[in-house]
Amino acid sequence: MDYIVPATCTDTEFRKMWAEFEWENKVSVQTNITDMNLYLEHILQCTNMKCLTPRQALEGDCGFLAANLYAKSVFGEDALANISVEQLSDSGVLTGHIRIRAKSQGMALSLGDKITHSQKKEASA
């Protein structure tokens, strides 16, 4: 996404924007990637967002991953995302959701479409 650049904000700023932003797009996790950290890296790469959750909090093997992502558009618009993924113990399949919030509907929808498309592309590769 050429018009999105990774950015940083504090936890307080993230929570404030999350509460204020009106548009939310919820995308279901549907991928053949079975490693949660690889899935997170894949989402970061395809959306050009930055993971705000400290790496230490993402370490370990508990079968669950939650992370906050943030980026700004070249037009100055903030984009937030929250990934919540669980690995099913019986099949190893990842399940969960990515919630995207933005001030504008266009930003929320375009990020959701990009994630949905990249998951399908990854699954067919």
ChimeraX attribute file (.defattr): number of C-alpha atoms within 10 A of each C-alpha:
attribute: neighborCount
match mode: 1-to-1
recipient: residues
	/A:1	13
	/A:2	8
	/A:3	10
	/A:4	21
	/A:5	18
	/A:6	16
	/A:7	17
	/A:8	15
	/A:9	12
	/A:10	9
	/A:11	12
	/A:12	9
	/A:13	11
	/A:14	20
	/A:15	12
	/A:16	11
	/A:17	17
	/A:18	20
	/A:19	10
	/A:20	12
	/A:21	17
	/A:22	13
	/A:23	16
	/A:24	20
	/A:25	19
	/A:26	16
	/A:27	18
	/A:28	18
	/A:29	20
	/A:30	18
	/A:31	18
	/A:32	16
	/A:33	17
	/A:34	15
	/A:35	13
	/A:36	22
	/A:37	14
	/A:38	11
	/A:39	18
	/A:40	20
	/A:41	14
	/A:42	17
	/A:43	21
	/A:44	17
	/A:45	13
	/A:46	15
	/A:47	23
	/A:48	21
	/A:49	24
	/A:50	21
	/A:51	22
	/A:52	18
	/A:53	14
	/A:54	10
	/A:55	9
	/A:56	7
	/A:57	10
	/A:58	16
	/A:59	10
	/A:60	9
	/A:61	9
	/A:62	9
	/A:63	14
	/A:64	16
	/A:65	19
	/A:66	17
	/A:67	18
	/A:68	20
	/A:69	25
	/A:70	25
	/A:71	23
	/A:72	19
	/A:73	16
	/A:74	11
	/A:75	8
	/A:76	11
	/A:77	13
	/A:78	21
	/A:79	27
	/A:80	25
	/A:81	26
	/A:82	20
	/A:83	21
	/A:84	19
	/A:85	22
	/A:86	18
	/A:87	19
	/A:88	13
	/A:89	9
	/A:90	6
	/A:91	8
	/A:92	14
	/A:93	17
	/A:94	22
	/A:95	17
	/A:96	17
	/A:97	17
	/A:98	21
	/A:99	18
	/A:100	26
	/A:101	28
	/A:102	23
	/A:103	18
	/A:104	15
	/A:105	14
	/A:106	11
	/A:107	22
	/A:108	22
	/A:109	19
	/A:110	15
	/A:111	24
	/A:112	23
	/A:113	14
	/A:114	14
	/A:115	22
	/A:116	17
	/A:117	13
	/A:118	19
	/A:119	22
	/A:120	13
	/A:121	11
	/A:122	14
	/A:123	12
	/A:124	9
	/A:125	7
